[in-house]
């Protein structure tokens, strides 16, 4: 069962939706225009119910099949938010909002799920109910958790949930997936080291926070190289180092360092938090300073459920002829929160030879739309086959 012909027919229209979204990116929970556009289209498609304001600015649409003898309810999710990046594509539909860009393809995800919603509303060739979920704030805001916290799963009786992300470097419209842990847990740390500032010519009268912080940056790397089991996945990255003074001749009073920790197992997550606090404490004792360590737990590990992953891969093979095993991804994905509440699976669809996601020259490939729409639609139709 290859790509549905209906989506080839709809491709110009869905492409137009996608490019409009690309031109008007919105960040985190501020997806007011995007959410309104999504709700407007779902209403026009004839969805049985359209609800806004779930998870602040999320949108949910309900599509009932021709019958409901199965009582099944399947959720299909797309993210809507953009990134705080200045676009450098030069496209005629490039972002009109300075400092905001759809650099991760959420415009494509939203457009593909809208396309699937239009088709499913037209045909209703399934026995059960489809709930289409349009989520804000995937890029660090935890919009998926907020929608779950608003009772979305119970309110609509969602039993399984499925999501998709485009993937540069894979052939356009091809698929890849893996069972179990797939995307990493993503935590953050924010550390302020306090010393005693002074004149650069008299270091003996100071507690040099720059030297102390530099030692801390190097010591934090030993978590991966000397504390973690080498076969486990863990990444500790210091990404910001800022002193309280920018003068040439002043030893600063304080230094702030920030970074991320990415892990695939709860034990590694606990180890990283523990060791970061111990290492910073030890460095401060050595140099005579103090520190405030703030370890912030972010998205959990995103874990695909075995049975749903097998089903999702089978559907992908029918749509595109193939579905490869995806690699582990050390990036985070807040679809993890939905998969903690309900069984389901998350799949990658090829975006072709494009710039990587989160790059100012990235662009979603519109030719991937028919495959993505078909996968969403087939998940519904095959998981809830129409009664004879």
VOVO-951899 format. One record per residue (C-alpha): x negated, y negated, z negated; residue number from 1. Coordinates in nm, 2 decimals, decimal comma, padded with zeros to 4 digits. Layout:
# VOVO-951899
     xx     yy     zz seq
      X      Y      Z NUM
...
***
This chain:
# VOVO-951899
     xx     yy     zz seq
  00,00  00,00  00,00   1
 -00,21 -00,29  00,13   2
 -00,17 -00,66  00,08   3
  00,20 -00,75  00,11   4
  00,30 -00,91  00,43   5
  00,51 -01,16  00,24   6
  00,20 -01,31  00,08   7
  00,03 -01,36  00,42   8
  00,34 -01,55  00,53   9
  00,34 -01,75  00,20  10
 -00,04 -01,82  00,22  11
 -00,01 -02,18  00,37  12
  00,24 -02,28  00,10  13
  00,05 -02,12 -00,19  14
 -00,27 -02,28 -00,06  15
 -00,10 -02,62 -00,06  16
  00,01 -02,56 -00,43  17
 -00,35 -02,46 -00,52  18
 -00,51 -02,76 -00,36  19
 -00,26 -03,00 -00,52  20
 -00,36 -02,85 -00,86  21
 -00,73 -02,87 -00,77  22
 -00,69 -03,24 -00,68  23
 -00,52 -03,31 -01,02  24
 -00,71 -03,12 -01,29  25
 -00,62 -03,14 -01,65  26
 -00,82 -03,04 -01,96  27
 -00,73 -02,81 -02,25  28
 -00,38 -02,87 -02,38  29
 -00,33 -03,19 -02,17  30
 -00,18 -02,99 -01,88  31
  00,13 -03,20 -01,87  32
  00,15 -03,25 -01,49  33
  00,04 -02,90 -01,42  34
  00,29 -02,75 -01,66  35
  00,57 -02,96 -01,52  36
  00,48 -02,85 -01,16  37
  00,48 -02,49 -01,27  38
  00,82 -02,52 -01,45  39
  00,97 -02,70 -01,15  40
  00,86 -02,43 -00,91  41
  00,98 -02,15 -01,14  42
  01,32 -02,32 -01,16  43
  01,33 -02,35 -00,78  44
  01,24 -01,99 -00,74  45
  01,55 -01,90 -00,94  46
  01,39 -01,75 -01,25  47
  01,64 -01,64 -01,51  48
  01,48 -01,84 -01,78  49
  01,21 -02,11 -01,78  50
  01,07 -02,23 -02,11  51
  00,81 -02,50 -02,17  52
  00,61 -02,60 -02,48  53
  00,50 -02,25 -02,57  54
  00,15 -02,29 -02,72  55
  00,20 -02,67 -02,69  56
  00,20 -02,70 -02,31  57
  00,23 -02,34 -02,19  58
  00,51 -02,23 -01,96  59
  00,70 -01,90 -01,96  60
  00,93 -01,77 -01,68  61
  01,15 -01,47 -01,70  62
  01,25 -01,27 -01,39  63
  01,50 -00,98 -01,43  64
  01,49 -00,69 -01,19  65
  01,78 -00,55 -01,00  66
  01,83 -00,31 -01,29  67
  01,71 -00,27 -01,65  68
  01,76  00,10 -01,73  69
  01,40  00,13 -01,84  70
  01,41 -00,16 -02,09  71
  01,05 -00,24 -01,99  72
  00,90 -00,59 -02,01  73
  00,57 -00,67 -01,84  74
  00,38 -00,99 -01,90  75
  00,16 -01,15 -01,62  76
 -00,07 -01,43 -01,73  77
 -00,26 -01,71 -01,55  78
 -00,46 -02,00 -01,71  79
 -00,40 -02,36 -01,60  80
 -00,67 -02,59 -01,75  81
 -00,98 -02,74 -01,58  82
 -01,33 -02,82 -01,71  83
 -01,50 -03,15 -01,81  84
 -01,72 -03,14 -01,50  85
 -01,77 -03,41 -01,23  86
 -01,69 -03,24 -00,90  87
 -01,95 -03,24 -00,63  88
 -01,79 -03,03 -00,35  89
 -01,70 -03,32 -00,12  90
 -01,38 -03,14 -00,03  91
 -01,08 -03,35  00,11  92
 -00,88 -03,22 -00,19  93
 -01,16 -03,28 -00,45  94
 -01,06 -03,39 -00,80  95
 -00,92 -03,74 -00,83  96
 -00,98 -03,74 -01,20  97
 -01,33 -03,85 -01,30  98
 -01,51 -03,60 -01,53  99
 -01,25 -03,32 -01,47 100
 -01,27 -03,04 -01,22 101
 -01,12 -02,70 -01,15 102
 -01,46 -02,54 -01,17 103
 -01,34 -02,20 -01,29 104
 -01,06 -02,13 -01,04 105
 -00,77 -02,16 -01,28 106
 -00,60 -02,36 -01,00 107
 -00,62 -02,04 -00,80 108
 -00,50 -01,82 -01,08 109
 -00,19 -02,04 -01,14 110
 -00,12 -02,05 -00,76 111
 -00,14 -01,67 -00,73 112
  00,09 -01,61 -01,02 113
  00,33 -01,87 -00,88 114
  00,32 -01,69 -00,55 115
  00,39 -01,36 -00,72 116
  00,68 -01,52 -00,92 117
  00,83 -01,65 -00,60 118
  00,82 -01,31 -00,44 119
  00,95 -01,12 -00,74 120
  01,24 -01,37 -00,78 121
  01,33 -01,31 -00,41 122
  01,31 -00,93 -00,41 123
  01,37 -00,82 -00,78 124
  01,27 -00,47 -00,66 125
  01,19 -00,34 -01,01 126
  01,38 -00,19 -01,31 127
  01,30 -00,41 -01,61 128
  01,19 -00,77 -01,68 129
  00,88 -00,96 -01,57 130
  00,76 -01,25 -01,79 131
  00,52 -01,48 -01,61 132
  00,29 -01,67 -01,86 133
  00,11 -01,99 -01,76 134
 -00,14 -02,07 -02,04 135
 -00,32 -02,40 -02,12 136
 -00,66 -02,44 -02,29 137
 -00,85 -02,13 -02,20 138
 -01,17 -02,33 -02,17 139
 -01,24 -02,34 -02,54 140
 -00,90 -02,44 -02,68 141
 -00,76 -02,10 -02,76 142
 -00,44 -02,16 -02,57 143
 -00,38 -01,79 -02,55 144
 -00,38 -01,76 -02,93 145
 -00,14 -02,06 -02,96 146
  00,11 -01,90 -02,73 147
  00,09 -01,58 -02,93 148
  00,12 -01,77 -03,26 149
  00,44 -01,93 -03,12 150
  00,59 -01,58 -03,11 151
  00,58 -01,53 -02,73 152
  00,53 -01,16 -02,73 153
  00,82 -01,09 -02,97 154
  01,05 -01,36 -02,83 155
  01,06 -01,20 -02,49 156
  00,99 -00,84 -02,60 157
  00,67 -00,82 -02,39 158
  00,54 -00,46 -02,41 159
  00,23 -00,48 -02,18 160
  00,03 -00,78 -02,05 161
 -00,20 -00,82 -01,75 162
 -00,44 -01,10 -01,64 163
 -00,68 -01,18 -01,36 164
 -00,99 -01,39 -01,30 165
 -01,17 -01,47 -00,97 166
 -01,53 -01,36 -00,94 167
 -01,79 -01,53 -00,72 168
 -02,04 -01,29 -00,56 169
 -01,78 -01,02 -00,50 170
 -01,62 -00,97 -00,15 171
 -01,31 -01,18 -00,11 172
 -01,00 -01,00 -00,23 173
 -01,19 -00,70 -00,37 174
 -01,14 -00,59 -00,73 175
 -01,35 -00,48 -01,03 176
 -01,25 -00,38 -01,38 177
 -01,37 -00,18 -01,68 178
 -01,20 -00,02 -01,98 179
 -01,29 -00,11 -02,34 180
 -01,50 -00,41 -02,44 181
 -01,52 -00,64 -02,13 182
 -01,58 -01,00 -02,22 183
 -01,78 -01,10 -02,53 184
 -01,68 -01,26 -02,85 185
 -01,79 -01,62 -02,84 186
 -01,89 -01,80 -03,16 187
 -02,06 -02,14 -03,22 188
 -02,29 -02,28 -03,48 189
 -02,35 -02,64 -03,58 190
 -02,65 -02,69 -03,82 191
 -02,76 -03,02 -03,98 192
 -03,11 -03,01 -04,13 193
 -03,19 -03,28 -04,38 194
 -03,54 -03,39 -04,48 195
 -03,71 -03,71 -04,58 196
 -03,77 -03,95 -04,30 197
 -04,06 -04,19 -04,27 198
 -04,34 -04,34 -04,07 199
 -04,50 -04,12 -03,81 200
 -04,84 -04,23 -03,93 201
 -04,77 -04,10 -04,28 202
 -04,63 -03,74 -04,23 203
 -04,75 -03,64 -04,58 204
 -04,49 -03,87 -04,73 205
 -04,21 -03,71 -04,54 206
 -04,02 -03,38 -04,50 207
 -04,04 -03,35 -04,12 208
 -03,70 -03,24 -03,99 209
 -03,82 -03,22 -03,63 210
 -04,09 -02,96 -03,72 211
 -03,84 -02,78 -03,95 212
 -03,57 -02,77 -03,68 213
 -03,82 -02,66 -03,41 214
 -03,92 -02,37 -03,64 215
 -03,56 -02,29 -03,69 216
 -03,49 -02,27 -03,31 217
 -03,78 -02,02 -03,27 218
 -03,68 -01,82 -03,57 219
 -03,32 -01,78 -03,46 220
 -03,44 -01,59 -03,15 221
 -03,57 -01,32 -03,38 222
 -03,21 -01,22 -03,45 223
 -03,19 -01,06 -03,10 224
 -03,55 -00,94 -03,08 225
 -03,60 -00,81 -03,44 226
 -03,26 -00,77 -03,62 227
 -03,02 -00,64 -03,36 228
 -03,02 -00,28 -03,23 229
 -03,18 -00,31 -02,88 230
 -02,89 -00,12 -02,72 231
 -02,63 -00,37 -02,85 232
 -02,53 -00,68 -02,66 233
 -02,60 -01,01 -02,83 234
 -02,71 -01,35 -02,71 235
 -02,81 -01,64 -02,94 236
 -02,86 -01,97 -02,76 237
 -02,95 -02,30 -02,91 238
 -02,81 -02,55 -02,66 239
 -02,84 -02,89 -02,84 240
 -03,12 -03,05 -03,04 241
 -03,06 -03,41 -03,16 242
 -03,26 -03,62 -03,41 243
 -03,12 -03,91 -03,61 244
 -03,40 -04,14 -03,48 245
 -03,50 -04,20 -03,12 246
 -03,80 -04,42 -03,21 247
 -04,16 -04,32 -03,12 248
 -04,30 -04,40 -03,46 249
 -04,03 -04,26 -03,69 250
 -04,00 -03,92 -03,84 251
 -03,62 -03,86 -03,85 252
 -03,42 -03,80 -04,16 253
 -03,21 -03,53 -04,00 254
 -03,18 -03,31 -03,70 255
 -02,86 -03,14 -03,57 256
 -02,88 -02,83 -03,36 257
 -02,59 -02,65 -03,20 258
 -02,55 -02,33 -03,00 259
 -02,35 -02,02 -02,93 260
 -02,35 -01,65 -03,03 261
 -02,21 -01,39 -02,79 262
 -02,15 -01,03 -02,90 263
 -01,96 -00,72 -02,79 264
 -01,92 -00,56 -03,14 265
 -01,79 -00,68 -03,47 266
 -02,10 -00,55 -03,65 267
 -02,32 -00,77 -03,43 268
 -02,10 -01,07 -03,49 269
 -02,13 -01,02 -03,86 270
 -02,51 -00,97 -03,84 271
 -02,55 -01,29 -03,64 272
 -02,36 -01,50 -03,88 273
 -02,54 -01,36 -04,18 274
 -02,89 -01,39 -04,03 275
 -02,83 -01,75 -03,90 276
 -02,75 -01,86 -04,26 277
 -03,04 -01,66 -04,41 278
 -03,30 -01,79 -04,15 279
 -03,20 -02,15 -04,19 280
 -03,21 -02,12 -04,57 281
 -03,56 -01,97 -04,54 282
 -03,69 -02,24 -04,31 283
 -03,55 -02,51 -04,54 284
 -03,72 -02,35 -04,84 285
 -04,05 -02,33 -04,65 286
 -04,05 -02,70 -04,54 287
 -03,87 -02,85 -04,84 288
 -03,55 -02,96 -04,67 289
 -03,19 -02,87 -04,69 290
 -02,93 -02,77 -04,43 291
 -02,55 -02,75 -04,37 292
 -02,47 -02,45 -04,16 293
 -02,13 -02,43 -04,00 294
 -02,06 -02,10 -03,82 295
 -01,74 -02,12 -03,61 296
 -01,58 -01,80 -03,50 297
 -01,43 -01,84 -03,15 298
 -01,27 -01,59 -02,91 299
 -01,28 -01,23 -03,01 300
 -01,41 -00,95 -02,78 301
 -01,17 -00,90 -02,50 302
 -01,09 -00,53 -02,49 303
 -00,91 -00,36 -02,20 304
 -00,68 -00,07 -02,30 305
 -00,76  00,26 -02,14 306
 -00,43  00,36 -01,99 307
 -00,34  00,01 -01,86 308
 -00,69 -00,03 -01,72 309
 -00,66  00,29 -01,52 310
 -00,32  00,18 -01,39 311
 -00,45 -00,17 -01,30 312
 -00,74 -00,02 -01,11 313
 -00,51  00,22 -00,92 314
 -00,29 -00,07 -00,81 315
 -00,61 -00,27 -00,71 316
 -00,72  00,03 -00,49 317
 -00,39  00,04 -00,32 318
 -00,40 -00,34 -00,25 319
 -00,76 -00,37 -00,13 320
 -00,88 -00,01 -00,07 321
 -01,13 -00,02 -00,35 322
 -01,19 -00,11 -00,72 323
 -01,54 -00,11 -00,86 324
 -01,65 -00,08 -01,22 325
 -01,72 -00,43 -01,34 326
 -02,02 -00,52 -01,55 327
 -02,00 -00,63 -01,91 328
 -01,95 -01,01 -01,92 329
 -02,11 -01,21 -02,20 330
 -01,88 -01,51 -02,13 331
 -01,57 -01,54 -02,34 332
 -01,20 -01,51 -02,24 333
 -00,91 -01,60 -02,46 334
 -00,68 -01,34 -02,29 335
 -00,85 -01,14 -02,57 336
 -00,58 -01,27 -02,81 337
 -00,30 -01,14 -02,59 338
 -00,47 -00,80 -02,56 339
 -00,50 -00,79 -02,94 340
 -00,12 -00,82 -02,96 341
 -00,02 -00,59 -02,67 342
 -00,18 -00,32 -02,46 343
 -00,29 -00,44 -02,12 344
 -00,58 -00,51 -01,88 345
 -00,77 -00,79 -01,72 346
 -00,92 -00,75 -01,37 347
 -01,16 -00,95 -01,15 348
 -01,08 -01,04 -00,79 349
 -01,36 -01,13 -00,55 350
 -01,41 -01,50 -00,46 351
 -01,68 -01,44 -00,20 352
 -02,02 -01,61 -00,16 353
 -01,94 -01,93 -00,35 354
 -02,11 -02,13 -00,62 355
 -02,07 -01,97 -00,97 356
 -01,79 -02,07 -01,20 357
 -01,85 -02,38 -01,42 358
 -02,07 -02,52 -01,14 359
 -01,99 -02,87 -00,99 360
 -01,99 -02,72 -00,64 361
 -01,76 -02,43 -00,71 362
 -01,44 -02,38 -00,52 363
 -01,17 -02,11 -00,54 364
 -01,14 -01,92 -00,21 365
 -00,79 -01,94 -00,07 366
 -00,83 -01,63  00,13 367
 -00,82 -01,43 -00,20 368
 -00,47 -01,55 -00,26 369
 -00,28 -01,26 -00,08 370
 -00,47 -00,99 -00,26 371
 -00,43 -01,16 -00,60 372
 -00,05 -01,22 -00,55 373
 -00,01 -00,86 -00,43 374
 -00,18 -00,72 -00,73 375
  00,04 -00,92 -00,97 376
  00,35 -00,81 -00,78 377
  00,25 -00,45 -00,76 378
  00,18 -00,44 -01,13 379
  00,54 -00,52 -01,19 380
  00,69 -00,31 -00,92 381
  00,49  00,00 -00,99 382
  00,50 -00,02 -01,37 383
  00,88 -00,06 -01,35 384
  00,98  00,12 -01,03 385
  01,33  00,03 -00,91 386
  01,60  00,28 -01,00 387
  01,73  00,49 -00,71 388
***
